[in-house]
Amino acid sequence: MSRTLTAPPTDRSMWRRLLAAIHPDRGGSHDLFVWVSALRESVIGDGIEPIIDDRPRRARYRDHAASESERVPFEEFADHDALTDRAVTMADAVAEPFATLLRTLSGCYGVEGEPSGLYEQQRRGASYKSLAAIGHRVGMDKAERIQWYAICEAIPLSQRHASHMFAHVQERAA
């Protein structure tokens, strides 16, 4: 028996049915839907059109955000205000410039209710990259930054804490 190869389906109704079956609103995968749409365009269209990333900026950032291994180990549902109090109290037991940085957290209040950017930040550990940026901004050398990371891990600091500190450091530099 000989087999003949047939061209890929070009019937628009078949493509429409396939796309409907894998559509994210019907429980399908967004990535698969985008891939099949691009495949359809390359098979029956004039070519692949560029895919425009129309997700909100924050969603794109989350995809590229630091992984958990690049962050201070952190319990997602830790009490933000208790950690803030711990940091401010620890300021009395550490040397400069660490003490000054920790004291800036006295005005960093927790966010409750509807999830927002600040709420999400207080649910993740501070990224080492943001802690390094703070350290560089206040003139820490490598050894001091290593101490800084250990202090931040001991508290532990959230990304909201790091962002709050960085804003104060920027304000002081201006």
N, C-alpha and C positions, 0 to 999 in steps of 0.2 A: 504494500500500500504506500502510495506516495502522499506526502503531506504538502500542501501548499501554504505558504505564509500569506496571511491576509494583513492588510493595513490596519493600524490601530483604529479603534472606533472614532468616527468623526461625526456620528449622529449627535446632534446637540441635545436631544432629549436624554440620551444615555449619560452624557456628561452632567446634565442638570440633575438627574437622579443620583449620580454618584456624589456630586457636591452637596446635595440635600441630605444624603445619608451620613456624611461625615461633618456636617456643619456644627460648629461649637454650640449653637443654641439647641441642638438636638442631642447633645451629649457627646459630640465628637471632639477631636483634638484640633485646637487652633492651628498648630504647626502643620498637621497633616492637611488641613483644609487649604492653607496657604500654598503648600507644596503641590497639591493636586491642581489647584487653580493655575499655578505657574506651568505645570506640566500640560494642562489643557491648552493654555495659550501657545506653548511651544509646538504642540501637535497640530492644532487646528487654527491657530491665530497667525498673525504676521510675525510673531516673535514674542519673547518675554519682555514685558514692560517692567521697569524698575519698581520694586516694592517700596512703598512709602511707609515709613514707620510713623503711624499717626497716634501711637499710644501717648498718654501724657508723659511729660518729662520725668516725673517722679517714678513712673513704672519702668522707664528705660534705665534710670539710674539704679533702681533696685536690682536689675539683671546684672549690672556691672559692680554692684556694691561688694565690699570686702566679704570674703567667706568667713565662716565661724572660726577657722584656724588663724585668721589674721586679726582676730579681735580678742579683747580681754575676756576670759571665761566668765560667763554671766548667766544667771537664772532669769529667764524671761519674765516671770511674774514677781520679781523682787520688789520690795516696797521702795519706791524712788525717794520719798522723803526721808526714810530711815537711812538709806545709803548716803544721801546728801548730808544728813546730820553727822554720820560717821566720818565722812570726808572732812567736814569743817572741824570736827573735834580732833581728828588726826593731824590737822595743821599745827597744833601746839606741840606735837611730838616729832616733827620732821624739820629739817634744815631748809634754808632758803635755796633756791627760788620755789621749792615745792610748797612750802607753807603759804606763800602769797597766792599761788595758783589755787590751792584747795580752799582758801578763804573766799575766793571769788564765787564759790558755789553757794554761799549763804542765801543768795537770791534766786536760786534755781529750783523752782517749785514744780511738783509733779502735775501732769495733765490727766484729767479723768474724763470719762464719757466717750463720746464719739471718736473712733480712731482717726488720728491725723498724723502729720509728719512728726510732730514733737512726741506724740504718744508712741509712735513706732520707734523713735530714737531712744526713748527711755526703756524699751523692751529688749534692746540689744547692747552687747558690750561695746565699749569704745574701740574703734579700730586703732591699731598700732600706728597707722599712717597719720591719723589725726593727732594722736598723742605726740608723735615725732614732730609734726608741724608746730604744735604748741611749744615743745622743747626747743626747736630751732628758733622760734620767734622770740623766746626769752633768753637765748644765748647759751643753752646747755651744750656741753660737749658730749661725746659718745658715752663716757662713763656715767655722767649725770642722767642722760636719757635712759640708760639701762636701769638706774635706780628709780627713775620716774615711772617706768613701766611696772616695776615691782610694787611700787606704792599704789598705782592704779589697779593692779591685780588684787592687792590685799583688801581694797575697799569693797567690792569692785566698782569701777566707774562705768556708767552707761555712755552711749554715744551722745545722749542729750547733755550729760555733764561735760563731755569733751567739747561739744559745740558751744555751750554756754561759756566755758573757759576761753575758747578761741576768740569768741566775740569780745570778751573783756580784754584780752591781750591785744587784739586789733584796735580796739578803742583807745587803749593806753598808748599805742604806737602812733596813733594819728595826731 
